Amino acid sequence: MDDATLDERLGRLTLERKVRLLTGATMFTLRGDDEIGLAPMAFSDGPTGVRGLDFTGGPLMSLFPNATLLASSWRTETAQEVGRLLAEEAERQHIHVVLGPTVNLHRSPLGGRLFEAYSEDPLLTGHLAAAYVSGMQSQGIGACVKHLVANESETERHGVDSVVDERTLRELYLLPFEIAVEDADPWSLMAAYNDVNGIPATEQGPVNNGIVKGEWDWRGLLMSDWFATRTAGPAANGGLDLVMPGPTGPWGPALVAAVQAGEVDEAVVDDHLRRLLLLAARVGAIDTPRAWRTDVPEPGGAVRREQLTRLAAEGMTVLENDGALPLTRGAPIALIGRPALETACMGGGSAAVRAPHEVSIADGLVGATDGVTVVDGVAVRVRPRAGDFRMRVRLYGASGALLSDAVSEEAKTVGFMPDQELPEPVTRVVLSAVVPAGAMRVGVLGVGTATVTIGSSTFDVTLDSESSDIGGDFLRPPGWQTDVVLSEPTELVADLTLGGWARLGLVAEPTPPTDDEAIAAAVAAAATAEVAVVVVGLTEEQETEAFDKSTLALPGRQDELVSAVAAAARRTVVVVNAATPVLMPWAGEVDAILWAGLPGQEGGHAVAAALLGDIEPAGRLVTSFPSADGASPAWDVTPTDGRLTYDEGVYVGYRGYAARRAPAPAYWFGQGLGYGEWEYGAVTLAGSVVSVELTNTSARDSREVVQVYLDPAEDDQPIRLAGWTTVDVAAGGSVTVEVTCDPRAARTWDDGAWRPLTTGRLLVARGLGDIRGEVALPG
């Protein structure tokens, strides 16, 4: 839609009608306007799946591997495919815009939401994001690159002031957005919750207007993160185009008044609306309604199973391997660990989706090879967890009236969004379900006071809010639980008087073994098997929106379990079911380590394929793994007096390790073994292209990721990734690999302008812990 057409539409609207369109209609939808041919639009959270308009419940949708795992393939082709597949998922639900990808960097490994983001490196992140956006928007579904900007932690996320110098902001945190804008033109961006150098992101004129809309000449729509907007005039003048969610917010009459008072020029409002109408035209929500596809593969069908298994397995990373991998099919295997039976397939928060299934590693490996004995492990959770069973939900209003009486067939929890249509506000909820006989752990999730009844036992429970974050208790609700022994199936009832906005659910699961019992059983099983496969990891308790971690140590006694098994087993393989770095004090005691990420709905199938060599786990790390808590260039995520200062500057991740600003990492960014063996030949440079002869010296076809790093000759210029390429090489084969270096990596922000870096050397490496060659820059 050209500018003249946009202006003609704007001319039909009064100021009040213009402003009305600039705040959401509901939690995830926008208003339409028949007079200008504008249809309502629908947004959905991403990027792990397209959940749709329901935060809990809702339709079944495909659950993808987490972004960090997908990024570990280092393949832009993978990111582009994921964008196309997510567009298909959006088509199924008539969603116009998917809220992703997340391009914030892995600044500190403690960040709770890192699993949604690609990496610690801005160049890798930017190229993957651009490919994802291109894939999605090629199908007519809008992408929303988020969260602009310096939004790398969750603690006090709604008010923290990220203090970042301009060079660091430009070279690191804005660069992924810049690459996505330049290379893929995303149709929308999202402004973050935090302040940046004292100015809220939703009012950040120097970034939003000066850089993004000015220097980059970007024409898309800048929306707020949900509930992030605090003001009318300052936000409108600061470049924000759309307030989410609705139907109320800080704009509406306040923005109309700001225009009438001269605080905001009506031309500013027109620009916001012009961008909204352009988005509508791009996604098929203006004039002729778009024809939604009806031939999308089923979320749990064979097509999605193949795609999601392959995508997950290809990103998994072999960190250690003393000949134990791949496993021999049919050999006696002791599969050990709670995460093997209860595999974490996704993180917590707004990225979660309701999947058709989540295949555990136990189910995947048992189904893929004979001779597998499955043994439970030590506890990995400390919080009560909602069960997945048929649950009756009765809602009552303040008047005592029954507002709803329904059965939740599959949803683990229930919740109420601010825009939910009910005759009156819900003040009391009664949850009930039948619990099977046996030793059971039962309980309730929510905020408020509850009476919990199971058989003849009654418990009075108070569940206090645990978060000052808006929605924190919704994303990770408080809970209570107790152990009971039931002689027959018994009804569990929780009568809860609400005390805050939180998700609600029932706990009902078999009482697990004690940790001592679990370790003893694991050691016994490991001693009789040919190989012990121990699965350890994190859960949505650590990897979640709204909460950061306090340690990289595995929860519970998982380290003790690994060491005990390694001492008893002939061979020990450890699978790490986590999206972000963990400490591995037992690394020298085991024969192989496979980092498996949060692998999505086909996780168990993908892990089995990687362990058995059916699909090569050819991933390379996208984040450096520190050797100890605190041993990283950037660590602290807790603000001091509301300020989180990025004191490390441009020395984030591998840049800081290479400059010796932290002890050497346990595993470097870019590190990964795959199942091949590689010989690198001479390195040459022609213009911006680095060439190297590469030979696969193994007996297996394999994939290599050839990485090129720029090591500038100037002081205070860290090593940085300059380019890379992935290549598949047959066993014994040789190829000439060419890597084009991106000029956006070979520059520095100096005295208000970009200056090229022309001296130094280019390193060819498999991560900076394994440099294979170098060539000098011509100067």
C-alpha positions in Angstrom: 0.0 0.0 0.0 1.5 3.3 -1.1 1.7 6.5 0.9 -1.0 8.2 -1.0 -3.5 5.4 -0.3 -2.5 5.4 3.4 -3.0 9.1 3.6 -6.4 8.9 2.0 -7.5 6.3 4.6 -6.2 8.5 7.4 -8.2 11.5 6.1 -11.5 9.6 6.8 -10.8 9.3 10.6 -11.3 11.7 13.4 -8.6 12.0 16.0 -10.6 9.9 18.5 -11.0 7.1 16.0 -7.3 7.2 15.1 -6.2 6.9 18.7 -8.8 4.1 19.3 -7.0 1.9 16.8 -3.6 2.4 18.5 -4.5 0.3 21.6 -5.3 -3.4 21.4 -8.9 -4.5 21.5 -8.2 -7.5 23.8 -5.2 -9.4 25.1 -4.0 -10.5 21.7 -6.2 -8.7 19.1 -6.5 -5.3 17.5 -9.6 -3.4 16.5 -10.8 -3.0 12.9 -12.6 0.0 11.3 -15.1 -0.8 8.5 -15.1 2.7 7.0 -11.4 2.4 6.0 -11.6 -1.4 5.2 -9.5 -2.4 8.2 -10.2 -5.8 9.6 -9.3 -6.9 13.2 -5.9 -8.5 13.5 -4.7 -11.2 15.8 -1.3 -11.7 17.4 0.2 -14.7 19.1 3.1 -15.4 21.4 6.1 -17.2 19.9 8.8 -18.2 19.1 8.7 -21.8 20.3 5.2 -22.3 18.8 2.1 -20.3 18.0 -0.1 -20.6 21.1 -2.9 -18.5 19.7 -5.3 -16.3 21.7 -5.5 -18.4 24.9 -2.8 -18.3 27.5 -3.9 -21.6 29.0 -6.0 -24.2 27.3 -6.8 -23.5 23.7 -6.1 -25.6 20.7 -3.2 -28.1 20.3 -0.3 -26.6 18.4 3.2 -27.8 17.5 5.9 -27.3 20.1 9.2 -26.5 18.4 12.7 -26.9 19.9 13.8 -23.8 21.8 15.5 -21.0 20.0 18.9 -21.7 21.5 18.8 -25.3 20.3 17.7 -24.3 16.8 20.5 -21.7 16.7 23.1 -24.3 17.6 22.8 -25.7 14.1 24.4 -22.4 13.0 22.3 -22.8 9.8 20.3 -19.8 8.4 18.5 -22.5 6.4 17.2 -23.9 9.6 16.0 -20.6 10.9 14.3 -19.8 7.6 12.5 -23.2 7.6 11.4 -22.6 11.2 9.9 -19.3 10.1 8.0 -20.9 7.3 6.7 -23.7 9.6 5.6 -21.3 12.3 3.8 -19.3 9.6 1.8 -22.5 8.8 1.0 -22.8 12.5 -0.2 -19.2 12.5 -2.4 -19.9 9.4 -4.2 -22.7 11.3 -5.4 -20.2 14.0 -5.9 -17.1 11.7 -3.0 -15.3 13.4 -1.6 -12.3 11.5 1.6 -11.6 13.6 3.8 -14.0 15.6 5.7 -12.3 18.4 9.2 -13.5 17.7 12.1 -13.9 17.2 13.8 -12.9 20.4 17.2 -11.3 19.6 18.3 -10.2 23.0 21.8 -11.5 23.8 23.0 -14.1 26.3 24.8 -11.5 28.3 24.8 -13.3 31.6 24.2 -17.1 31.8 21.9 -16.4 34.7 19.2 -14.9 32.5 16.0 -16.8 32.9 14.7 -16.1 29.5 17.8 -17.0 27.5 16.2 -20.1 26.1 14.0 -17.9 23.9 17.0 -16.1 22.4 19.6 -17.3 20.0 23.1 -16.7 21.3 25.7 -14.5 23.1 26.9 -13.1 19.7 25.2 -10.3 17.8 26.2 -11.4 14.3 25.1 -15.0 14.7 21.8 -13.8 16.3 21.2 -11.2 13.6 21.7 -13.5 10.7 19.5 -16.2 12.2 16.8 -13.7 13.0 16.8 -12.3 9.5 16.4 -15.8 8.1 13.6 -16.6 10.5 11.8 -13.3 9.6 12.3 -13.9 5.8 10.8 -17.4 6.1 7.8 -16.3 8.1 7.0 -13.2 6.1 7.4 -15.1 2.8 4.1 -16.7 3.8 2.3 -13.5 4.5 2.6 -13.7 8.3 4.2 -10.9 10.2 7.2 -11.4 12.4 7.8 -9.2 15.5 11.5 -8.9 16.5 11.9 -8.4 20.2 12.7 -6.9 22.8 14.1 -3.5 21.9 16.6 -3.1 23.6 19.2 -4.1 26.3 16.6 -6.6 27.8 18.9 -9.4 28.9 17.6 -10.3 32.3 14.3 -10.8 34.2 14.9 -9.5 37.7 12.8 -6.3 38.2 12.2 -6.4 34.5 9.3 -3.9 34.5 11.4 -1.0 35.9 15.1 -1.9 35.7 17.3 0.7 34.1 19.8 -0.9 31.8 22.9 1.4 31.8 24.8 0.9 28.6 27.3 3.1 26.9 26.6 4.0 23.3 29.4 2.0 21.7 28.3 -1.2 23.5 24.6 -0.5 22.6 25.5 -0.1 19.0 28.1 -2.8 18.5 26.3 -5.5 20.5 22.7 -5.0 21.6 21.3 -3.1 18.6 23.3 -5.0 16.0 20.9 -8.0 15.8 18.0 -5.6 15.2 20.0 -3.7 12.6 20.8 -6.9 10.7 17.2 -8.1 10.8 15.9 -4.7 9.6 18.5 -4.4 6.8 18.4 -8.0 5.6 14.7 -9.0 6.1 12.6 -5.9 6.9 10.5 -7.2 9.7 7.0 -5.9 9.7 7.0 -5.2 13.4 9.3 -4.8 16.4 8.5 -4.9 20.1 9.7 -2.3 22.7 10.8 -3.9 26.0 9.8 -3.4 29.6 13.1 -1.9 30.8 14.5 1.6 30.8 17.7 2.3 28.8 19.9 4.9 30.3 17.1 6.4 32.3 14.4 6.4 29.5 11.7 3.7 29.2 12.1 1.6 26.1 8.5 2.5 25.1 9.6 6.2 25.2 13.1 5.8 23.9 13.2 8.4 21.2 16.9 8.3 20.6 16.6 4.6 19.7 13.1 4.3 18.3 13.0 7.5 16.3 16.6 8.4 15.9 18.2 5.0 15.0 15.5 2.5 14.1 13.0 4.8 12.2 15.6 7.4 11.3 19.1 6.0 10.5 17.7 2.6 9.4 14.7 4.1 7.6 12.5 1.3 8.9 8.8 1.6 8.0 7.3 -1.1 10.2 5.2 -1.0 13.4 6.7 -0.7 16.9 4.4 -2.2 19.5 4.9 -2.3 23.2 5.5 -5.4 25.2 2.4 -6.4 27.2 1.6 -3.8 29.9 5.0 -2.1 29.3 3.6 1.4 28.3 3.5 3.9 31.2 2.6 7.2 29.5 0.6 8.8 26.7 2.5 11.8 25.4 6.1 10.7 26.1 5.5 7.2 24.6 3.7 8.6 21.5 6.5 11.1 20.9 9.1 8.5 21.7 8.3 6.4 18.7 5.9 3.8 20.1 3.1 3.0 17.5 0.9 0.6 19.3 0.0 -0.1 23.0 -0.7 -3.7 24.0 -2.8 -5.3 25.3 -6.3 -3.8 25.4 -9.0 -2.9 25.7 -7.7 -0.2 28.1 -4.3 1.3 28.6 -2.5 4.6 29.0 -3.5 6.1 25.6 -7.1 6.5 24.6 -8.6 9.7 26.0 -5.2 10.6 27.5 -3.5 10.6 24.1 -6.4 12.6 22.6 -6.0 15.2 25.3 -2.2 15.3 24.8 -2.8 16.1 21.1 -5.4 18.7 21.9 -3.0 20.3 24.5 -0.2 20.5 21.9 2.0 18.0 23.7 1.8 15.6 20.8 1.4 16.7 17.2 -1.4 15.0 15.4 1.1 14.2 12.6 2.8 11.9 15.1 -0.5 10.0 15.6 -0.9 9.8 11.9 2.6 8.3 11.5 1.7 5.6 14.1 -1.5 4.8 12.3 0.1 4.8 8.9 2.5 2.1 10.1 -0.5 0.1 11.5 -2.3 0.3 8.2 0.8 -0.8 6.4 1.1 -3.8 8.6 -2.6 -4.6 8.0 -2.0 -4.4 4.2 1.1 -6.7 4.5 -0.8 -9.4 6.5 -4.0 -9.3 4.5 -6.2 -7.4 7.0 -7.3 -4.5 4.8 -9.9 -4.4 2.0 -10.0 -8.0 0.7 -9.7 -10.4 3.7 -6.9 -13.0 3.3 -7.7 -16.6 2.4 -6.3 -18.7 5.3 -4.7 -22.0 4.3 -6.5 -25.2 5.2 -3.8 -27.7 4.2 -1.5 -27.2 7.2 0.1 -30.4 8.6 -1.4 -31.6 11.9 0.5 -30.6 15.0 1.0 -34.2 16.1 1.1 -35.8 12.6 3.8 -37.6 10.7 5.0 -34.5 8.8 5.5 -32.4 11.9 7.1 -35.4 13.8 9.8 -35.7 11.1 10.4 -32.0 10.9 10.7 -31.3 14.6 12.7 -34.4 15.3 15.2 -33.5 12.6 15.4 -29.8 13.7 16.0 -30.7 17.3 18.6 -33.5 16.7 20.7 -31.5 14.3 21.2 -28.7 16.8 22.2 -31.0 19.7 25.9 -30.7 20.6 28.5 -33.3 21.5 30.7 -31.7 24.1 32.8 -34.8 25.0 33.1 -38.2 23.3 35.7 -40.8 24.2 34.3 -43.3 21.7 31.0 -43.9 23.6 28.9 -42.2 21.0 27.1 -43.1 18.9 25.5 -45.9 20.9 25.4 -49.4 19.5 21.8 -50.3 18.7 20.6 -53.3 20.7 23.4 -53.1 23.3 22.3 -53.2 27.0 21.7 -49.6 28.1 20.8 -48.3 31.5 18.8 -45.1 31.0 18.8 -43.1 34.3 17.4 -39.9 35.6 14.2 -38.1 36.3 14.6 -35.9 33.2 14.6 -39.1 31.1 11.1 -39.9 32.3 9.9 -36.3 32.6 11.8 -34.6 29.9 11.6 -30.8 29.9 10.6 -30.0 26.3 10.1 -26.3 26.7 10.7 -23.4 29.0 8.2 -21.5 31.1 6.3 -18.3 30.5 4.7 -16.8 27.4 6.7 -19.0 25.0 4.9 -22.1 26.3 2.3 -23.9 24.1 -0.2 -26.7 24.5 1.4 -29.5 22.5 -0.2 -32.6 21.1 2.4 -34.6 23.0 5.8 -34.3 24.6 7.9 -37.4 24.0 10.2 -38.2 26.9 13.7 -39.5 26.3 12.7 -42.7 27.9 9.9 -43.3 25.5 12.1 -42.2 22.6 15.1 -44.4 23.3 13.0 -47.5 24.3 11.1 -47.2 21.0 14.3 -46.8 19.0 16.5 -49.7 20.3 16.2 -52.9 22.3 17.9 -53.6 25.6 17.0 -50.3 27.4 16.4 -50.5 31.1 14.8 -47.3 32.5 15.6 -46.2 36.1 14.2 -43.1 37.9 16.7 -40.6 39.3 16.9 -38.0 42.0 14.4 -35.1 42.3 15.1 -32.1 40.0 12.2 -29.9 41.1 11.5 -28.1 44.4 8.1 -26.6 43.4 4.8 -28.3 43.1 3.8 -29.1 39.5 0.3 -29.3 38.0 -0.8 -32.7 36.8 -2.0 -33.4 33.3 -5.5 -35.0 33.8 -9.2 -34.4 33.5 -10.1 -31.6 35.9 -13.5 -30.0 36.7 -13.4 -26.2 37.1 -16.2 -24.2 38.8 -16.0 -20.4 38.8 -17.9 -18.3 41.3 -18.4 -14.5 41.4 -18.4 -12.1 44.3 -22.2 -12.5 44.5 -21.7 -16.2 45.1 -23.2 -17.0 41.7 -21.8 -20.0 39.7 -20.4 -18.3 36.6 -19.0 -21.4 34.8 -18.9 -25.2 35.3 -16.7 -26.9 32.8 -14.3 -29.9 32.5 -10.7 -29.3 31.4 -9.8 -32.5 29.5 -6.1 -31.9 29.0 -5.0 -28.5 30.3 -2.6 -28.7 33.2 -3.8 -25.3 34.6 -6.5 -22.7 34.2 -6.2 -19.0 34.2 -8.2 -15.8 33.6 -7.1 -13.0 31.3 -8.2 -9.4 32.0 -10.4 -9.4 28.9 -12.2 -12.6 29.6 -15.9 -12.2 29.2 -17.8 -13.3 32.4 -20.9 -11.8 34.0 -18.8 -10.6 37.0 -15.3 -11.0 38.3 -14.2 -14.4 39.5 -13.5 -14.5 43.3 -13.6 -18.2 44.0 -12.6 -21.3 42.1 -13.3 -25.0 42.9 -11.0 -27.5 41.2 -11.7 -31.2 41.4 -10.3 -34.4 39.9 -10.2 -38.2 40.7 -6.8 -39.4 41.9 -5.8 -43.1 41.5 -5.1 -45.4 44.4 -1.6 -45.7 45.8 1.1 -43.5 47.3 0.3 -40.1 45.8 1.5 -36.5 46.0 -1.4 -34.1 45.9 -1.8 -30.3 46.2 -2.9 -27.1 44.6 -1.4 -24.1 42.7 -2.6 -20.5 42.9 -2.7 -17.4 45.0 -5.2 -17.1 47.9 -6.6 -19.3 50.6 -7.7 -22.8 49.9 -9.4 -25.8 51.5 -8.0 -29.0 50.0 -9.9 -32.2 50.6 -8.8 -35.7 49.7 -10.9 -38.5 51.1 -11.3 -37.9 54.9 -8.3 -35.5 55.0 -8.8 -31.7 54.9 -6.0 -29.1 54.7 -6.3 -25.3 55.1 -3.7 -23.7 52.9 -2.5 -20.2 52.4 -0.8 -19.5 49.1 1.0 -16.1 49.1 2.2 -14.3 46.0 5.9 -14.9 45.3 6.5 -12.2 42.7 6.3 -8.5 42.4 6.3 -8.9 38.7 3.0 -8.3 36.9 2.0 -11.7 35.8 4.8 -13.4 37.7 2.4 -15.6 39.6 0.6 -16.4 36.4 3.8 -17.6 34.8 5.1 -19.5 37.9 2.3 -19.9 40.4 2.9 -20.7 44.0 1.9 -24.1 45.2 1.4 -26.5 48.2 1.6 -30.3 48.2 1.6 -33.2 50.6 2.0 -37.0 50.4 -1.0 -39.4 51.0 -1.7 -43.1 50.6 -5.0 -43.9 49.0 -6.7 -47.3 49.1 -9.0 -46.6 46.2 -9.5 -43.8 43.6 -10.4 -40.7 45.5 -11.7 -37.2 44.6 -9.3 -34.3 45.2 -11.0 -31.0 45.7 -9.4 -27.6 46.1 -11.8 -24.7 47.1 -9.7 -21.6 46.5 -10.7 -18.0 47.3 -8.5 -15.9 45.0 -6.0 -13.6 46.4 -4.3 -12.4 43.2 -3.8 -13.0 39.5 -2.3 -16.4 39.0 -2.7 -19.7 37.2 -4.5 -22.4 39.1 -4.1 -26.1 39.1 -4.1 -29.4 41.0 -1.1 -31.6 41.9 -1.6 -35.3 41.6 1.3 -37.7 40.9 2.8 -40.9 42.3 5.1 -40.3 45.2 8.6 -40.5 43.8 11.4 -42.6 45.4 13.8 -40.8 47.8 17.1 -39.6 46.4 19.0 -42.3 48.3 16.8 -45.0 46.8 17.1 -43.5 43.4 21.0 -43.3 43.5 21.2 -46.9 44.8 18.9 -48.2 42.0 20.8 -46.2 39.4 24.2 -47.6 40.5 22.8 -51.2 40.4 21.5 -50.8 36.9 24.6 -49.1 35.6 26.8 -51.9 36.9 25.1 -54.5 34.7 24.7 -52.5 31.5 27.2 -52.0 28.7 26.6 -48.2 28.9 24.8 -46.0 31.3 23.0 -43.0 29.9 22.3 -40.4 32.6 19.9 -37.6 31.8 20.3 -34.4 33.9 18.9 -31.0 33.4 16.9 -27.9 34.3 13.2 -27.4 34.1 10.8 -24.4 33.7 11.6 -23.6 37.3 15.0 -22.2 36.2 14.4 -21.5 32.5 11.4 -19.2 32.5 10.1 -15.7 31.8 10.0 -13.3 34.8 12.6 -15.0 36.9 16.4 -15.3 36.7 18.7 -18.1 38.0 21.0 -17.7 41.0 23.4 -20.5 40.1 24.4 -22.6 37.1 24.6 -25.7 39.3 22.2 -28.5 38.4 19.3 -28.6 40.9 19.1 -31.3 43.6 21.6 -34.1 43.8 22.0 -34.7 40.1 25.8 -34.1 40.2 26.1 -36.8 42.9 24.0 -39.2 40.8 26.3 -38.8 37.8 29.4 -39.4 39.8 27.9 -42.5 41.4 26.9 -43.9 38.1 30.2 -43.1 36.4 32.1 -45.0 39.2 29.9 -48.1 38.7 29.4 -48.2 34.9 31.7 -49.5 32.2 30.9 -46.4 30.1 28.8 -43.4 31.0 27.1 -40.9 28.6 25.4 -37.8 30.1 22.6 -36.1 28.3 22.1 -32.5 29.4 18.4 -31.5 29.1 18.9 -27.7 29.4 18.8 -24.8 27.0 21.5 -22.7 28.8 24.9 -23.4 30.5 25.1 -25.6 33.5 28.1 -26.6 35.7 29.4 -30.1 35.0 31.9 -31.0 37.8 31.8 -34.6 36.7 32.9 -33.9 33.1 36.2 -35.7 33.6 34.5 -38.8 35.0 32.3 -39.6 32.0 32.9 -40.8 28.5 30.6 -38.5 26.5 28.3 -35.5 27.0 25.5 -34.6 24.7 23.9 -31.2 25.2 20.2 -31.6 24.2 18.6 -28.3 24.9 14.8 -28.1 25.4 14.0 -30.2 22.4 10.3 -29.6 21.7 7.4 -32.1 21.4 9.5 -34.8 19.7 12.4 -34.4 22.2 12.7 -38.1 23.1 12.8 -39.1 19.4 15.4 -36.5 18.7 17.7 -37.5 21.6 17.4 -41.1 20.6 18.3 -40.3 16.9 21.3 -38.3 18.1 22.6 -40.9 20.5 22.2 -43.7 18.0 23.7 -41.7 15.1 20.6 -41.8 13.0 20.8 -38.0 12.8 24.2 -36.4 13.5 24.1 -34.0 16.5 26.2 -31.5 14.6 25.5 -28.5 16.8 28.0 -25.9 18.0 27.5 -24.0 21.2 25.9 -20.5 20.9 26.9 -19.6 24.4 30.1 -20.1 26.3 29.8 -22.4 29.4 31.5 -20.9 32.4 33.7 -23.1 34.6 32.1 -22.0 37.8 29.5 -19.6 39.2 30.6 -16.1 38.7 33.3 -17.0 36.2 32.0 -15.1 33.2 32.7 -11.6 31.9 29.1 -10.6 32.8 27.4 -12.2 35.7 25.1 -10.1 37.9 21.5 -9.8 36.9 20.2 -8.1 40.0 19.8 -4.3 39.8 21.3 -2.0 42.4 19.0 0.8 43.3 17.0 0.0 40.1 20.1 0.1 37.8 21.8 -2.7 36.0 25.1 -1.5 34.7 26.6 -3.3 31.7 30.1 -2.7 33.1 31.7 -5.3 30.9 31.0 -3.2 27.9 31.7 -5.0 24.6 33.4 -7.9 26.3 30.5 -10.2 26.6 30.8 -14.0 26.3 33.7 -15.3 24.3 34.9 -11.8 23.7 35.6 -11.3 27.4 37.0 -14.8 27.9 39.5 -14.3 25.0 40.5 -11.0 26.6 41.1 -12.8 29.9 38.4 -10.9 31.7 37.2 -14.1 33.2 38.7 -17.6 33.7 38.7 -19.7 30.6 35.3 -21.3 30.0 34.6 -25.0 30.4 33.3 -24.9 26.8 33.8 -22.1 24.3 31.2 -20.5 22.1 31.3 -22.4 18.8 32.6 -25.6 20.3 31.1 -29.0 19.3 32.4 -32.3 18.1 29.7 -33.8 16.0 30.6 -37.4 14.8 33.2 -36.4 12.2 37.0 -35.7 12.3 38.4 -32.7 10.5 41.6 -31.6 9.0 42.1 -27.9 8.0 44.5 -26.9 5.3 45.9 -23.5 4.2 43.9 -20.4 4.8 43.7 -17.6 2.1 42.0 -14.2 1.9 40.6 -12.5 -1.1 38.7 -9.4 -0.4 36.2 -10.3 2.3 36.2 -14.0 1.5 38.3 -16.5 3.6 39.0 -19.8 1.9 40.2 -23.0 3.6 40.7 -26.6 2.5 38.7 -28.9 4.6 38.9 -32.7 4.8 36.6 -35.1 6.7 39.1 -37.7 7.9 36.4 -39.9 9.6 34.5 -42.9 8.3 31.2 -41.0 8.6 29.5 -38.4 6.5 29.5 -35.3 8.7 28.7 -31.6 9.0 31.3 -28.9 10.0 30.8 -25.3 11.0 33.8 -23.3 9.8 34.1 -20.1 11.9 36.1 -17.0 11.1 36.9 -14.5 13.9 38.4 -11.0 13.5 41.2 -10.3 16.0 41.8 -6.5 15.5 45.2 -5.1 16.1 43.9 -2.1 18.0 43.7 -2.0 21.8 40.3 -2.2 23.4 38.9 -4.1 20.3 37.8 -7.6 21.3 37.9 -10.6 19.1 34.5 -11.1 17.4 32.8 -13.5 15.0 33.1 -12.2 11.5 31.5 -15.0 9.5 30.9 -18.7 9.2 29.5 -21.4 7.0 28.2 -24.9 7.5 29.2 -27.6 5.1 28.3 -31.3 4.7 31.3 -33.5 3.6 31.2 -37.2 2.8 33.5 -39.5 4.7 37.1 -39.1 3.4 36.0 -36.1 1.3 37.7 -32.8 0.8 36.2 -29.4 -0.1 37.2 -25.8 -0.4 35.1 -23.8 2.0 34.5 -20.1 1.5 33.4 -17.8 4.3 32.3 -14.3 3.5 33.0 -11.9 6.4 30.2 -9.5 7.3 31.5 -5.9 7.2 29.1 -5.1 10.1 31.4 -7.1 12.3 34.6 -5.3 11.2 33.7 -1.8 12.5 33.6 0.1 15.7 31.4 3.0 17.0 33.9 5.8 17.5 33.1 9.4 18.4 29.5 9.2 17.0 30.2 7.3 13.8 31.1 3.9 12.5 34.8 3.4 11.7 36.1 0.3 9.9 38.7 -2.0 11.5 41.3 -2.7 8.9 44.3 -4.2 10.7 44.8 -7.4 12.6 44.2 -11.0 11.6 41.4 -13.5 10.8 41.3 -16.7 12.8 39.7 -19.9 11.3 38.5 -21.9 14.3 36.1 -24.5 15.7 35.4 -22.1 18.6 38.2 -20.0 20.0 39.4 -23.1 22.0 40.4 -24.8 18.8 42.0 -22.4 16.3 43.0 -24.1 13.0 44.5 -21.3 11.0 44.9 -17.6 10.4 45.5 -15.0 7.8 46.6 -11.3 8.2 44.4 -8.5 7.1 46.1 -6.4 4.4 45.8 -3.2 6.6 
